[in-house]
C-alpha cells in the first residue's frame, strides 16, 4: 500500500471528526481501515483523545455563581440609578440646542451690538458667539468622557488582580 | 387540530430571542438564570484559554458584567453561548494586550516568535492543578502541553460542540483558520495523550 493512501486515510480520519466527510469518502475510509492496522490504531488514538477531552472535568469554585450574581445586580442597580440623570442631561442638551438654533439670529445681533458698544474686536465676539452656541455639546461630551473614564477605572480591578 | 411540530432549531431560536429581549431590559432574573445555566461552560472555557483558575474566576465575573452592560447588542439571531464566549475572549485579549501589548494569538500561537510560556515543565501548571483531581493523569499532562490557541478551538468544537461557522464568529477569524487550528489541535491532542511530540 502506498504512503499516499495512508496519508489520505489519516486526513479523512481527522476531517471526519472536525467537519464530517461525504458518504463516498466514509465508505472508502472504512474499507481502508478494515485492512490497515496502522490507520485503525491512529483512528482509535484520535477517538480516545477526544473522549478524554470531552470527559475532562473542571471543578467550579465555591459560590462563583452567587458572587457573580451579586456583582451583576449591584452593577445593574448602578446603571438604573444613573439612567434618569443621563436622560435628563440629554434632554437638557437637546432643549438647549434647539433653543440655541431658534434664537441664533437674535443672539448674533446681540453679540454684534455688544461688540460695537464695547469696541471689542470682531473676531473676539464672533468666537464668543461660537462658544455660547457649542457649549451644551462640549458639556455633554465632557460628561460622557468622564463617565467612560470612571468605568475604565472600575474595570481596572481585573488588571490589578493579576 | 394539532399545529406543526416544533423543531429543535425553532426552540433554540425562540430561547435566543427570549434571552435577547431580557438582556435589552437588563432583566435581573434572566441574568441570574443565565449565570447559573452557563457557569460551568464559561468557567471551563476561561480556564482553558487563560490556563489559570484565578484569572478564569476574574474574567468570569467581568464577562457577566459586560453581558449586563452590552446585552442590547445581542440580537438573538445566533446562539447565546457563542456571543458569551466572544465577550469572554475579547476580555482576555484586552487584558493580554494591556499587560504585554500583544494579542492572545501572538502570545499563544506556537508559530509566532514568542509563544506563551504556560509553566515550567518541572512544576504543575495552573491548568494542571485545576484538572489534577478530576481527570486521568495522561489527560492532565497532555492538555497542558497543547498551546492555548489550540486548546481553545478544541474546547469550542468538541466540548461546546459549536459549529465551525459559529467558532469563526467567536474567534473573529476566517473559517479556513478555524479549520487549520482544529486539525493542528486535534493532532496535538492525539500526540500529547500518546506522550508524543506536540506542535
Interface residues (C-beta under 8 A of the other chain):
Chain A: X14 X15 X17 X18 X19 X42 X45 X46 X48 X49 X50 X52 X53 X54 X55 X56 X57 X58 X59 X60 X61 X64 X65 X67 X68 X69 X71 X72 X73 X75 X76 X79 X80 X155 X157 X158 X159 X161 X162
Chain B: X26 X28 X31 X32 X35 X36 X39 X40 X43 X44 X47 X53 X54 X55 X57 X58 X59 X60 X61 X62 X64 X65 X67 X68 X69 X91 X95 X98 X99 X130 X131 X133 X134 X135 X136 X138 X139 X142 X143 X154 X155 X157 X158 X159 X164 X179 X182 X183 X186 X187 X189 X190 X192 X193 X194
